[in-house]
Structure formats: structure tokens, C-alpha cells
């Protein structure tokens, strides 16, 4: 399974109205640490797909979303639960550390 991309047009339906928690990766293609996070998120999606949904938002293509959620550096991961941002993780984190932080919130 591949982590889906979302944009301003489908963010509300994909994230805010989701029936389960959603981890949103705010990233850009030119960002080195973002490229390091991508395979970690793919692995987490396979392992935790039943518990959470993982999506990506390209900040270059969706600057209003980045501004709305106060993304000041990338990668920024925001965990949404019940339509609200419940946690924020900035920068690269090893898979086990990120998974443990996510499980504490969900």
C-alpha cells in the first residue's frame, strides 16, 4: 500500500471527517529529511493501517494548508483525531520512536 497524497480540495473529507485517526505528513520533494521519513511512513502504514490512516500534503502545492496548520519546518507530522490536531512531530524520527508516540495519542 502507498501513502496517499491529499490536497486542499480533499483534505476535509480525507482527514477532518475520517472515522479513524489520520497522520498527515507535511513535506516537499526537495526536503532531504522528508525523503528519509517517507519509507518510515510506508512501513507504519503497513503495520498500523487498521488503526490509523497516513496521508501526505506537499507544502509547495498546498501552502494554505501549511499556513492553516502552522507548519513552519518540514517534515512536520500532525496526528488528527476526531477532526482535531492531537499531536505534532517535527523532523525525522526513527520508526519505533514515532510508532510509540502515535500509539500514546490514539
Secondary structure, 3 states (H helix, E strand, C coil): CCCEECCCCCHHHHHHCCCCEEEEEEECCCCHHHHHHHHHHHHHHHHHCCCEEEEEEECCCCHHHHHHCCCCCCCEEEEEECCEEEEEEECCCCHHHHHHHHHHHC
